[in-house]
Amino acid sequence: MSIKTIREFDARNDAERVSLFSSDERSIVVTVEPQAVELPAGSDLGGYFDGYPQVVKGETHGEQYDGWFVEKDVMVPMRDGVRLAVDVYRPKGSEGEKLPVILCFGEWGKDSQDIVAWMNKTPQKYLDTPFWNGSLEGCDFTYTVPRGYIHVIAEPRGLGNSEGVNLGDATLHDPKDIYDTVEWIAAQPWCTGKVVMMGPSSYSRAQLKAGQEPAPHLVALRPDEAPEPIAGEDFCGIFDPLLYNIHSGKHAFDQLPPTSYTAPGGTPFPRAMMELPPEEYQRRYEEVLNDPDIHYSLKFYPEVRYPRSSPTLLDDLMYLKHPTPRESGLNNIRVPMYIGTCWNNRLYEWGTFEAFNRCDLPDEQKKLIVYPPMFPSRPYAWYHDEAIRWFDYTVRGIENGMREEPQVKLFVMGVNKWRFAERWPLPETQWKRLYLQPGGGLGAEKCAVGAEESFTQPAPYIDPKVYCLRYTTPAFERDTEVIGNLALHLEAVLDIDDTNWMADVVDIAPDGSRQLLSSGALKAQFRALDAEKSTEQRPVHPRCEPVPVEPGKAERYDIALTPTANVFQKGHRLELVIRNQDDMLGKLSRSGVYLLPFMRTVTHTLKLENCYLTLPVTGE
């Protein structure tokens, strides 16, 4: 595309009320130090709190021991003879005692978790420091051990000092290995026979696997930031490089895993190379290479040309060309679970809510807490008081107030305070439609038949600017609480056979500052809905063969947006941003958080009379 043509697109977009989008124009993170608010039993549990509320009864279990000692590289036998390496942290002065055990089972190497001992008092905040390392997730043993728990950090097979072969997710979170590790721990002379699990991300995914066929001595889970990248209902058809960036050390200041993915013999291969017939593998490989989103990507084309450099990347890209249904098994979780996540984090937020909603546990055996956006600080040492309260209650039977608390705790943006909720979604939710209006309005009334607005996005390797349409409500006349799932429903025409739809919901303050509340995306070729699972408030798209869009034909696009909790204060406005690219020059993308850019020029024409945002209003 020539410079003249780029200027023609700029002129066309300007004439059609199109603006430029920058991810740095809005806040992503709300930095709030963790603070618990203690409430006596019998307190009024309604309203907002300045910190996360805890009902406190007379019986508590605080620090019991002064310090800790560690046994490094204890080798734990698995059923097939492979031995896993674990570090065992025990309280000083507990020799001869039996204590319950916290197991952290994840991929990031137990020895790197040593950093917790000297950095837990100076945690690094996400995006506010160059030293935030998301891999430091083995939890704060200097907090848990003095409170009467033994803390065990394990390395999955093929990682660090563990024996065996690393085959990616199949071994990183293998429920058989977790089962054997739990039962070995329970049989040790220093264990009461009760084992719990804790930790975010990889350590969280291990818990969701372990809870489906639990070992007899696994009695409670405390997962955080639960990813469900393989079988989750958040499927949008667009490649999210975040896990690739995490595993290659390209997310924030993340470290590399202790070893790479290795096939038998020690040489890394994509699973597809081993599982598909050679002709079929080559056909699918060429299909990925020739996809414009890869072919014109100066980053990902070389990665695909050398598939052994990152085998899981090619596997993921091949899968997205022909996705097939998979089952997560989350409904089979049978261990009491207190799960948490942070707002504005699509990979972890979706998985957490899905695990909470789908697990078939009695209400008194599952709880949810949602923190400020985006990631808690690292080393992961925040909110451990909630974990110990949960373990004291479920493992030791201490009536510490946990039973009296409602099922859900939420950080609410806008007021930056906390509240309880009886369940998710909130029973008082009233779903309201906000219709897109010509000229950028957003309101309760449908616009006239035939109204249209368009924006054109040039291929980003030609023009890296991100163009968007913005729709904004009038200023709120009173404080309005919005908590729950959001969804965007569009009717639109494309001039080619595909695009990436992206949408954001933003709170605009009177001074013009913006706070991101929710976002969502959908590849147009995966617009089909799962009729059984979808609702207007929560569209679900099946993993199926892509269906190209007929250029010039109006189609429906139903886009699930991440859940949120916000109070739009009086005088604030809600803004909806519609685009088809992430801002690759923004701070967030440079930290490795973005969706794969769509590498073709495309014009989007919205049929406004059938375009609206579904908003969960819980209080006005």
C-alpha positions as a printed NumPy array, in Angstrom:
array([[  0.   ,   0.   ,   0.   ],
       [  1.424,   3.39 ,  -0.98 ],
       [  1.631,   6.45 ,   1.267],
       [ -1.083,   8.015,  -0.865],
       [ -3.367,   5.072,  -0.152],
       [ -2.654,   5.293,   3.578],
       [ -3.659,   8.962,   3.46 ],
       [ -6.816,   7.983,   1.627],
       [ -7.668,   5.603,   4.478],
       [ -6.903,   8.322,   7.029],
       [ -9.195,  10.721,   5.166],
       [-11.958,   8.117,   4.845],
       [-11.77 ,   7.263,   8.548],
       [-11.768,  10.928,   9.532],
       [-14.854,  11.519,   7.408],
       [-16.616,   8.587,   9.044],
       [-16.101,   9.661,  12.683],
       [-13.222,   7.27 ,  13.294],
       [-10.583,   7.939,  15.944],
       [ -7.199,   6.472,  16.803],
       [ -6.854,   3.991,  19.637],
       [ -3.965,   3.797,  22.095],
       [ -3.914,   1.288,  24.92 ],
       [ -1.905,   3.79 ,  26.953],
       [ -4.816,   6.232,  26.946],
       [ -6.518,   4.273,  29.732],
       [ -5.427,   2.771,  33.027],
       [ -5.121,  -1.002,  33.086],
       [ -3.992,  -1.546,  36.667],
       [ -5.621,  -0.295,  39.874],
       [ -2.833,  -0.371,  42.442],
       [ -4.284,  -1.086,  45.875],
       [ -2.213,  -2.667,  48.623],
       [ -3.895,  -5.746,  50.116],
       [ -5.686,  -4.818,  53.303],
       [ -8.103,  -6.957,  55.293],
       [-11.022,  -5.423,  57.181],
       [-11.957,  -7.489,  60.214],
       [-15.652,  -7.678,  61.054],
       [-16.964,  -9.156,  64.318],
       [-19.386, -12.047,  63.931],
       [-22.919, -10.721,  63.553],
       [-21.837,  -7.564,  61.696],
       [-23.811,  -6.098,  58.833],
       [-22.148,  -7.605,  55.754],
       [-23.737,  -5.247,  53.23 ],
       [-22.2  ,  -2.155,  51.654],
       [-18.606,  -1.391,  50.707],
       [-15.43 ,  -1.945,  52.702],
       [-12.036,  -0.267,  52.421],
       [-10.359,  -3.667,  52.268],
       [-11.399,  -7.248,  51.655],
       [-13.775,  -8.082,  54.515],
       [-13.204, -10.953,  56.927],
       [-15.704, -12.113,  59.526],
       [-13.616, -12.842,  62.608],
       [-14.75 , -15.087,  65.449],
       [-12.971, -15.724,  68.706],
       [-11.134, -18.837,  67.59 ],
       [ -8.174, -17.995,  65.321],
       [ -4.865, -19.601,  64.455],
       [ -1.977, -17.158,  64.032],
       [  1.788, -17.58 ,  64.149],
       [  2.774, -20.615,  66.2  ],
       [  6.423, -21.007,  65.269],
       [  9.457, -18.784,  64.934],
       [ 11.041, -19.372,  61.559],
       [ 11.537, -22.313,  59.254],
       [ 14.093, -24.733,  57.829],
       [ 14.167, -26.483,  54.463],
       [ 15.082, -29.922,  53.116],
       [ 16.122, -29.486,  49.473],
       [ 15.79 , -31.985,  46.625],
       [ 13.809, -34.665,  48.424],
       [ 13.048, -37.26 ,  45.717],
       [  9.446, -38.52 ,  45.587],
       [  8.761, -41.797,  43.697],
       [  5.923, -41.923,  41.149],
       [  4.018, -45.077,  40.221],
       [  6.158, -45.599,  37.09 ],
       [  9.457, -45.268,  38.949],
       [ 10.222, -41.662,  37.95 ],
       [ 11.182, -39.471,  40.912],
       [ 10.088, -35.852,  41.358],
       [ 12.192, -33.35 ,  43.278],
       [ 10.511, -31.387,  46.071],
       [ 11.645, -28.88 ,  48.674],
       [ 10.091, -29.275,  52.136],
       [  9.826, -26.196,  54.374],
       [  9.064, -27.005,  58.021],
       [  8.639, -24.836,  61.116],
       [ 11.579, -24.558,  63.49 ],
       [ 10.778, -26.42 ,  66.674],
       [  8.199, -28.714,  65.054],
       [ 10.406, -31.806,  65.05 ],
       [  8.356, -34.799,  66.175],
       [  5.033, -33.051,  65.399],
       [  2.548, -33.836,  62.653],
       [  1.249, -30.844,  60.687],
       [ -0.979, -30.306,  57.644],
       [  0.889, -29.679,  54.391],
       [  0.503, -27.062,  51.641],
       [  1.613, -28.416,  48.246],
       [  2.57 , -26.052,  45.418],
       [  2.884, -28.054,  42.197],
       [  3.859, -26.041,  39.119],
       [  6.298, -25.531,  36.313],
       [  8.467, -22.635,  37.431],
       [ 11.219, -24.386,  39.348],
       [ 11.33 , -24.751,  43.113],
       [ 14.817, -23.273,  43.462],
       [ 13.837, -19.951,  41.874],
       [ 11.198, -19.651,  44.618],
       [ 14.071, -19.111,  47.077],
       [ 13.72 , -15.437,  46.107],
       [ 10.595, -15.256,  48.275],
       [ 12.759, -15.373,  51.409],
       [ 14.392, -12.003,  50.673],
       [ 11.856, -10.279,  48.391],
       [  8.5  , -11.01 ,  50.05 ],
       [  8.579,  -7.692,  51.913],
       [  9.281,  -5.718,  48.719],
       [  6.848,  -7.208,  46.189],
       [  7.15 ,  -5.867,  42.641],
       [  3.978,  -4.354,  41.167],
       [  2.782,  -5.274,  37.69 ],
       [  3.788,  -2.775,  34.96 ],
       [  5.004,  -0.307,  37.617],
       [  8.433,  -1.927,  37.922],
       [ 10.761,  -3.659,  35.428],
       [ 11.332,  -6.483,  37.941],
       [  7.853,  -8.069,  38.157],
       [  8.463, -11.776,  37.477],
       [  5.191, -13.652,  37.103],
       [  6.94 , -16.992,  37.531],
       [  7.553, -16.479,  41.257],
       [  4.351, -18.261,  42.199],
       [  5.371, -20.933,  44.722],
       [  3.765, -18.841,  47.502],
       [  5.306, -17.299,  50.621],
       [  6.599, -20.098,  52.826],
       [  7.865, -17.492,  55.306],
       [  4.185, -16.685,  55.974],
       [  2.581, -20.145,  55.822],
       [  5.16 , -22.17 ,  57.777],
       [  5.179, -20.118,  61.022],
       [  1.386, -20.528,  61.06 ],
       [  1.656, -24.255,  61.492],
       [  1.781, -25.589,  57.933],
       [  4.53 , -27.499,  56.187],
       [  5.106, -25.999,  52.726],
       [  6.181, -28.289,  49.872],
       [  7.178, -26.974,  46.434],
       [  7.396, -29.638,  43.733],
       [  8.914, -29.768,  40.261],
       [  6.916, -31.727,  37.638],
       [  8.684, -34.472,  35.732],
       [ 11.302, -33.375,  33.255],
       [ 11.765, -30.   ,  34.965],
       [ 14.589, -28.805,  37.179],
       [ 15.922, -31.658,  39.291],
       [ 13.005, -34.022,  38.64 ],
       [ 13.481, -37.123,  36.536],
       [ 11.483, -38.04 ,  33.445],
       [ 10.464, -36.291,  30.243],
       [  8.608, -32.973,  29.973],
       [  5.788, -33.204,  27.404],
       [  4.137, -29.856,  28.104],
       [  0.74 , -29.647,  29.783],
       [  0.367, -33.437,  29.785],
       [  3.185, -33.739,  32.336],
       [  3.31 , -30.26 ,  33.871],
       [ -0.091, -30.782,  35.497],
       [ -0.406, -34.567,  35.349],
       [ -3.091, -35.565,  37.881],
       [ -1.424, -38.98 ,  38.367],
       [  1.839, -37.362,  39.436],
       [  0.006, -34.928,  41.71 ],
       [ -1.976, -37.82 ,  43.21 ],
       [  1.228, -39.768,  43.942],
       [  2.921, -36.677,  45.405],
       [ -0.031, -35.991,  47.72 ],
       [ -0.125, -39.576,  48.929],
       [  3.642, -39.648,  49.515],
       [  3.361, -36.458,  51.577],
       [  0.446, -37.842,  53.587],
       [  2.508, -40.909,  54.522],
       [  5.442, -38.907,  55.945],
       [  5.936, -38.89 ,  59.718],
       [  5.66 , -35.09 ,  59.827],
       [  2.232, -34.946,  58.1  ],
       [ -1.193, -35.239,  59.745],
       [ -2.459, -36.975,  56.597],
       [ -4.137, -33.803,  55.368],
       [ -2.752, -32.057,  52.268],
       [ -3.978, -28.846,  50.623],
       [ -2.834, -27.107,  47.445],
       [ -2.198, -23.432,  46.74 ],
       [ -0.834, -21.064,  44.112],
       [ -1.62 , -19.121,  40.927],
       [ -1.353, -19.808,  37.18 ],
       [  0.486, -23.113,  36.586],
       [  0.105, -23.973,  40.278],
       [ -3.588, -23.183,  39.905],
       [ -4.036, -25.318,  36.799],
       [ -2.459, -28.234,  38.657],
       [ -5.107, -27.85 ,  41.362],
       [ -7.991, -27.856,  38.896],
       [ -6.613, -31.085,  37.444],
       [ -5.951, -32.675,  40.841],
       [ -9.44 , -31.833,  42.109],
       [-11.144, -33.9  ,  39.407],
       [ -9.712, -37.256,  40.541],
       [ -8.439, -36.275,  43.955],
       [ -6.033, -38.259,  46.052],
       [ -7.694, -39.483,  49.27 ],
       [ -5.641, -37.125,  51.421],
       [ -6.201, -33.968,  49.321],
       [ -8.703, -31.974,  51.374],
       [ -8.77 , -28.358,  50.079],
       [ -7.724, -26.146,  47.139],
       [ -6.789, -22.454,  46.959],
       [ -6.161, -21.744,  43.232],
       [ -5.598, -18.243,  41.829],
       [ -5.442, -16.885,  38.259],
       [ -6.727, -20.146,  36.785],
       [ -5.98 , -20.468,  33.044],
       [ -8.152, -22.791,  30.964],
       [ -6.54 , -22.364,  27.529],
       [ -7.381, -25.802,  26.158],
       [-11.08 , -26.364,  26.739],
       [-12.51 , -23.15 ,  28.163],
       [-15.773, -21.571,  27.045],
       [-13.919, -18.312,  26.323],
       [-12.963, -19.511,  22.82 ],
       [-12.77 , -16.572,  20.393],
       [-10.707, -18.088,  17.551],
       [ -7.838, -15.561,  17.826],
       [ -4.371, -16.668,  18.893],
       [ -3.397, -15.22 ,  22.266],
       [  0.433, -15.247,  22.494],
       [  0.446, -14.653,  26.256],
       [  1.242, -18.246,  27.253],
       [  3.893, -18.405,  24.515],
       [  5.37 , -15.137,  25.8  ],
       [  5.278, -16.418,  29.383],
       [  7.096, -19.614,  28.457],
       [  9.698, -17.809,  26.362],
       [ 10.462, -15.109,  28.933],
       [  8.858, -12.387,  26.795],
       [  6.112, -11.397,  29.261],
       [  7.11 ,  -8.562,  31.585],
       [ 10.261,  -9.742,  33.432],
       [  9.332, -13.444,  33.462],
       [ 12.051, -16.067,  33.706],
       [ 12.387, -19.104,  31.451],
       [ 11.047, -22.449,  32.692],
       [ 13.718, -24.798,  34.105],
       [ 13.707, -26.819,  30.848],
       [ 11.976, -26.66 ,  27.482],
       [  9.408, -29.044,  26.035],
       [ 11.228, -32.26 ,  25.134],
       [ 10.093, -35.365,  23.294],
       [ 11.608, -38.81 ,  23.998],
       [ 15.275, -38.644,  23.147],
       [ 15.604, -35.073,  24.371],
       [ 14.871, -33.266,  21.1  ],
       [ 11.95 , -30.816,  21.075],
       [  9.219, -31.495,  18.515],
       [  5.679, -30.214,  18.027],
       [  3.155, -32.847,  19.098],
       [  1.54 , -32.51 ,  15.648],
       [  4.804, -33.648,  14.045],
       [  4.677, -36.829,  16.088],
       [  0.941, -37.509,  15.901],
       [ -0.108, -36.6  ,  12.326],
       [  0.76 , -38.521,   9.144],
       [  3.652, -36.727,   7.396],
       [  1.516, -35.543,   4.461],
       [ -1.202, -34.15 ,   6.749],
       [  1.38 , -32.485,   8.975],
       [  2.993, -30.792,   5.985],
       [ -0.382, -29.625,   4.657],
       [ -1.326, -28.053,   7.98 ],
       [  2.144, -26.606,   8.422],
       [  1.922, -24.852,   5.045],
       [ -1.568, -23.64 ,   5.961],
       [ -0.196, -21.89 ,   9.03 ],
       [  2.786, -20.453,   7.138],
       [  0.503, -19.011,   4.459],
       [ -2.007, -17.494,   6.852],
       [ -1.593, -13.718,   6.369],
       [ -1.477, -13.193,  10.15 ],
       [  1.688, -15.353,  10.22 ],
       [  3.027, -14.75 ,   6.713],
       [  3.346, -10.984,   7.28 ],
       [  4.456, -11.21 ,  10.911],
       [  8.152, -10.523,  11.18 ],
       [  8.074, -12.109,  14.634],
       [  5.978, -15.239,  14.233],
       [  6.87 , -16.307,  10.685],
       [ 10.489, -17.09 ,  11.702],
       [  9.229, -18.912,  14.819],
       [  7.012, -21.15 ,  12.665],
       [  9.773, -21.707,  10.093],
       [ 11.843, -23.219,  12.919],
       [  9.138, -25.164,  14.77 ],
       [ 11.518, -26.92 ,  17.137],
       [ 12.411, -23.561,  18.68 ],
       [  8.921, -23.358,  20.18 ],
       [  6.993, -26.572,  19.54 ],
       [  3.873, -25.616,  21.493],
       [  3.513, -22.407,  19.443],
       [  3.063, -24.371,  16.214],
       [  0.711, -26.832,  17.928],
       [ -1.469, -23.951,  19.135],
       [ -1.541, -22.262,  15.716],
       [ -2.383, -25.524,  13.955],
       [ -5.184, -26.161,  16.417],
       [ -6.722, -22.748,  15.805],
       [ -6.937, -23.464,  12.088],
       [ -9.173, -26.487,  12.822],
       [-10.299, -26.409,  16.473],
       [-12.173, -29.369,  17.874],
       [-14.218, -29.606,  21.095],
       [-12.352, -30.517,  24.247],
       [-13.556, -31.151,  27.758],
       [-12.008, -29.409,  30.757],
       [-13.603, -31.64 ,  33.397],
       [-14.138, -28.652,  35.693],
       [-17.579, -29.963,  36.624],
       [-15.824, -32.983,  38.188],
       [-13.947, -31.036,  40.872],
       [-14.731, -32.714,  44.2  ],
       [-12.427, -30.908,  46.653],
       [-13.51 , -27.774,  48.602],
       [-12.157, -24.801,  46.637],
       [-11.586, -21.101,  47.3  ],
       [-10.609, -19.633,  43.927],
       [ -9.433, -16.129,  43.032],
       [ -8.508, -13.932,  40.107],
       [ -7.989, -10.317,  39.143],
       [-10.105,  -8.141,  36.849],
       [ -9.033,  -7.175,  33.305],
       [ -7.04 , -10.345,  32.652],
       [ -8.784, -12.314,  29.934],
       [ -6.606, -15.445,  30.086],
       [ -6.987, -15.946,  33.835],
       [-10.279, -14.187,  34.53 ],
       [-12.302, -16.349,  32.135],
       [-10.826, -19.592,  33.464],
       [-11.443, -18.643,  37.087],
       [-15.098, -17.759,  36.616],
       [-15.661, -20.875,  34.542],
       [-14.071, -23.097,  37.198],
       [-16.145, -21.468,  39.933],
       [-19.41 , -21.726,  38.012],
       [-18.919, -25.242,  36.651],
       [-17.5  , -27.085,  39.649],
       [-20.2  , -29.288,  41.131],
       [-19.607, -28.453,  44.787],
       [-22.101, -27.42 ,  47.477],
       [-22.151, -23.659,  48.011],
       [-20.479, -23.971,  51.402],
       [-17.518, -25.753,  49.771],
       [-16.672, -23.146,  47.152],
       [-15.777, -19.479,  47.403],
       [-14.585, -16.771,  45.011],
       [-12.492, -13.646,  45.495],
       [-11.724, -11.125,  42.718],
       [ -8.828,  -8.711,  43.201],
       [ -8.005,  -5.331,  41.643],
       [ -6.749,  -5.468,  38.02 ],
       [ -4.445,  -6.867,  36.57 ],
       [ -1.898,  -9.149,  38.332],
       [ -1.01 ,  -9.279,  42.029],
       [  2.572,  -8.396,  42.828],
       [  5.412, -10.891,  42.631],
       [  6.859, -12.781,  44.38 ],
       [  3.348, -14.054,  44.999],
       [  2.845, -13.147,  48.644],
       [ -0.436, -11.223,  48.771],
       [ -3.776, -12.492,  50.139],
       [ -2.12 , -15.373,  51.985],
       [ -4.185, -14.524,  55.06 ],
       [ -7.3  , -15.544,  53.094],
       [ -5.646, -18.849,  52.192],
       [ -4.669, -19.65 ,  55.783],
       [ -8.196, -18.796,  56.998],
       [ -9.621, -21.16 ,  54.359],
       [ -7.211, -23.953,  55.309],
       [ -7.768, -23.45 ,  59.038],
       [-11.493, -23.775,  58.398],
       [-11.443, -26.73 ,  55.981],
       [ -8.467, -28.654,  57.385],
       [ -8.382, -27.873,  61.086],
       [-12.105, -27.321,  61.548],
       [-11.572, -23.939,  63.173],
       [-14.743, -21.843,  63.216],
       [-12.912, -18.644,  62.381],
       [-15.784, -16.815,  60.647],
       [-15.273, -18.265,  57.173],
       [-18.586, -20.146,  57.39 ],
       [-20.521, -16.927,  58.1  ],
       [-19.143, -15.077,  55.072],
       [-21.124, -14.879,  51.812],
       [-19.779, -16.924,  48.932],
       [-18.127, -14.115,  46.927],
       [-15.788, -11.183,  47.659],
       [-15.308,  -8.552,  44.954],
       [-13.071,  -5.552,  44.516],
       [-15.293,  -2.89 ,  42.94 ],
       [-13.6  ,  -0.404,  40.633],
       [-14.8  ,   3.174,  40.471],
       [-15.091,   3.412,  44.256],
       [-12.051,   1.124,  44.72 ],
       [-13.672,  -0.696,  47.605],
       [-14.722,  -4.264,  48.392],
       [-18.091,  -5.93 ,  48.875],
       [-19.627,  -9.318,  49.536],
       [-22.038, -11.083,  47.174],
       [-24.215, -14.089,  47.926],
       [-23.417, -15.793,  44.605],
       [-22.253, -15.213,  41.035],
       [-23.877, -13.752,  39.034],
       [-25.489, -11.463,  41.593],
       [-29.198, -12.292,  42.018],
       [-30.197,  -8.613,  41.923],
       [-28.732,  -8.098,  38.428],
       [-30.919,  -6.271,  35.916],
       [-29.711,  -6.677,  32.349],
       [-29.991,  -3.516,  30.274],
       [-29.331,  -2.894,  26.593],
       [-27.366,   0.134,  25.482],
       [-27.814,   0.727,  21.734],
       [-25.152,   2.223,  19.495],
       [-26.21 ,   5.58 ,  18.04 ],
       [-24.982,   7.457,  14.935],
       [-22.413,  10.038,  15.9  ],
       [-21.105,   8.041,  18.858],
       [-23.981,   7.945,  21.311],
       [-24.862,   4.977,  23.499],
       [-28.297,   4.778,  25.074],
       [-31.52 ,   2.906,  25.781],
       [-33.247,   3.795,  22.495],
       [-32.737,   1.994,  19.197],
       [-31.549,   4.197,  16.365],
       [-33.341,   4.645,  13.056],
       [-33.521,   1.837,  10.511],
       [-30.702,   1.977,   7.98 ],
       [-28.201,   3.914,  10.12 ],
       [-24.602,   2.841,   9.47 ],
       [-21.077,   3.704,  10.545],
       [-17.803,   2.317,   9.217],
       [-14.118,   2.157,   9.996],
       [-11.254,   0.81 ,   7.929],
       [ -8.192,  -0.798,   9.461],
       [ -5.17 ,  -1.025,   7.162],
       [ -2.939,  -4.052,   7.558],
       [ -0.781,  -3.074,  10.558],
       [  2.543,  -3.862,   8.874],
       [  1.609,  -1.06 ,   6.438],
       [  0.091,   1.335,   8.966],
       [  0.556,   0.521,  12.676],
       [ -2.072,   3.024,  13.824],
       [ -5.166,   1.376,  15.328],
       [ -8.473,   2.858,  14.171],
       [-11.655,   2.517,  16.175],
       [-15.234,   3.633,  16.657],
       [-16.229,   4.998,  20.069],
       [-19.721,   5.094,  21.571],
       [-20.334,   6.944,  24.821],
       [-23.241,   7.323,  27.228],
       [-24.293,  10.67 ,  28.647],
       [-22.893,  11.391,  32.092],
       [-24.48 ,   9.191,  34.756],
       [-26.96 ,  11.164,  36.868],
       [-26.38 ,   8.995,  39.928],
       [-23.866,   6.415,  41.102],
       [-24.571,   3.184,  39.201],
       [-23.141,  -0.191,  40.172],
       [-22.406,  -2.607,  37.312],
       [-21.315,  -6.148,  38.235],
       [-21.37 ,  -9.219,  36.01 ],
       [-20.847, -10.436,  32.451],
       [-21.039,  -7.986,  29.555],
       [-21.66 ,  -8.804,  25.905],
       [-21.553,  -6.87 ,  22.644],
       [-23.988,  -7.784,  19.869],
       [-23.245,  -6.455,  16.399],
       [-24.727,  -6.675,  12.942],
       [-22.053,  -5.739,  10.435],
       [-20.808,  -6.023,   6.876],
       [-17.184,  -6.768,   5.942],
       [-15.536,  -6.208,   2.586],
       [-13.364,  -9.349,   2.939],
       [-14.006, -12.792,   4.407],
       [-12.724, -12.243,   7.958],
       [-11.655,  -9.827,  10.683],
       [-10.802,  -9.752,  14.359],
       [-13.504,  -7.973,  16.349],
       [-12.238,  -6.385,  19.569],
       [-14.146,  -4.325,  22.097],
       [-13.428,  -2.501,  25.347],
       [-15.655,  -0.956,  28.001],
       [-14.114,   2.047,  29.735],
       [-15.109,   4.323,  32.636],
       [-14.414,   7.971,  31.715],
       [-14.089,  10.396,  34.625],
       [-15.047,  14.085,  34.309],
       [-11.351,  14.977,  34.051],
       [-11.044,  12.706,  30.988],
       [ -9.083,   9.909,  32.67 ],
       [-10.046,   6.419,  31.573],
       [-10.135,   3.063,  33.401],
       [-10.475,  -0.174,  31.469],
       [-13.283,  -2.328,  32.879],
       [-13.847,  -5.151,  30.398],
       [-12.73 ,  -6.407,  27.006],
       [-13.555,  -9.148,  24.516],
       [-12.704, -10.422,  21.054],
       [-13.995, -12.693,  18.297],
       [-12.586, -13.857,  14.963],
       [-15.381, -13.317,  12.448],
       [-14.999, -16.768,  10.916],
       [-15.844, -18.303,  14.321],
       [-19.07 , -16.31 ,  14.784],
       [-21.234, -19.451,  15.203],
       [-22.95 , -19.712,  18.59 ],
       [-23.273, -22.696,  20.875],
       [-27.073, -22.749,  21.082],
       [-27.189, -24.778,  24.298],
       [-24.66 , -22.762,  26.301],
       [-25.141, -19.221,  24.961],
       [-27.246, -16.505,  26.535],
       [-27.575, -12.867,  25.575],
       [-25.376, -12.017,  28.552],
       [-22.781, -14.726,  27.864],
       [-22.297, -15.792,  24.222],
       [-20.311, -19.02 ,  23.839],
       [-18.682, -20.007,  20.548],
       [-18.054, -23.677,  19.754],
       [-14.687, -25.024,  18.674],
       [-15.547, -25.902,  15.099],
       [-14.394, -25.382,  11.528],
       [-14.182, -21.69 ,  10.543],
       [-16.849, -20.354,   8.185],
       [-15.618, -17.497,   5.951],
       [-17.721, -14.353,   5.863],
       [-19.419, -13.47 ,   2.587],
       [-18.135,  -9.976,   1.696],
       [-20.969,  -7.457,   1.52 ],
       [-23.401,  -9.612,   3.515],
       [-24.67 ,  -8.517,   6.937],
       [-23.791, -11.016,   9.682],
       [-24.377, -11.287,  13.427],
       [-21.424, -11.151,  15.803],
       [-21.997, -11.882,  19.493],
       [-18.922, -11.066,  21.551],
       [-18.483, -12.082,  25.181],
       [-16.718,  -9.441,  27.288],
       [-14.892, -10.266,  30.495],
       [-16.847,  -9.908,  33.747],
       [-16.389,  -6.711,  35.702],
       [-17.379,  -4.84 ,  38.868],
       [-17.519,  -1.05 ,  38.779],
       [-19.444,   1.893,  40.143],
       [-19.957,   4.553,  37.498],
       [-19.987,   7.566,  39.748],
       [-22.215,  10.552,  39.109],
       [-20.764,  12.573,  36.227],
       [-18.807,   9.65 ,  34.773],
       [-19.536,   8.137,  31.357],
       [-19.312,   4.646,  29.887],
       [-17.368,   4.347,  26.644],
       [-17.476,   1.398,  24.235],
       [-14.489,   1.09 ,  21.889],
       [-14.75 ,  -1.139,  18.784],
       [-11.568,  -2.007,  16.854],
       [ -9.788,  -4.959,  15.262],
       [ -6.21 ,  -4.651,  16.559],
       [ -4.378,  -4.434,  19.828],
       [ -2.075,  -1.452,  20.094],
       [  1.281,  -3.1  ,  19.454],
       [  3.154,   0.066,  20.44 ],
       [  1.453,   0.322,  23.821],
       [  2.96 ,  -0.538,  27.191],
       [  0.782,  -3.62 ,  27.634],
       [  1.67 ,  -5.152,  24.262],
       [  5.341,  -4.42 ,  24.807],
       [  4.961,  -6.435,  28.021],
       [  3.713,  -9.403,  25.975],
       [ -0.068,  -8.994,  26.439],
       [ -1.834,  -8.785,  23.062],
       [ -3.794, -10.824,  20.539],
       [ -2.188, -11.853,  17.241],
       [ -2.557,  -8.9  ,  14.826],
       [ -4.92 ,  -9.275,  11.858],
       [ -2.705,  -8.723,   8.809],
       [ -5.178,  -7.678,   6.103],
       [ -6.856,  -4.382,   5.331],
       [-10.558,  -4.569,   6.122],
       [-13.539,  -2.202,   6.237],
       [-16.191,  -2.808,   8.903],
       [-19.685,  -1.347,   8.437],
       [-21.972,  -1.496,  11.475],
       [-25.747,  -1.762,  11.001],
       [-26.486,   0.327,  14.062],
       [-30.156,  -0.522,  14.546],
       [-29.113,  -4.045,  15.596],
       [-25.987,  -3.204,  17.585],
       [-26.082,  -3.046,  21.381],
       [-24.145,  -3.659,  24.571],
       [-25.657,  -5.843,  27.32 ],
       [-24.909,  -4.283,  30.716],
       [-25.407,  -5.939,  34.159],
       [-26.755,  -3.223,  36.472],
       [-26.803,  -4.224,  40.148],
       [-27.518,  -0.922,  41.862],
       [-28.467,   2.681,  41.118]])
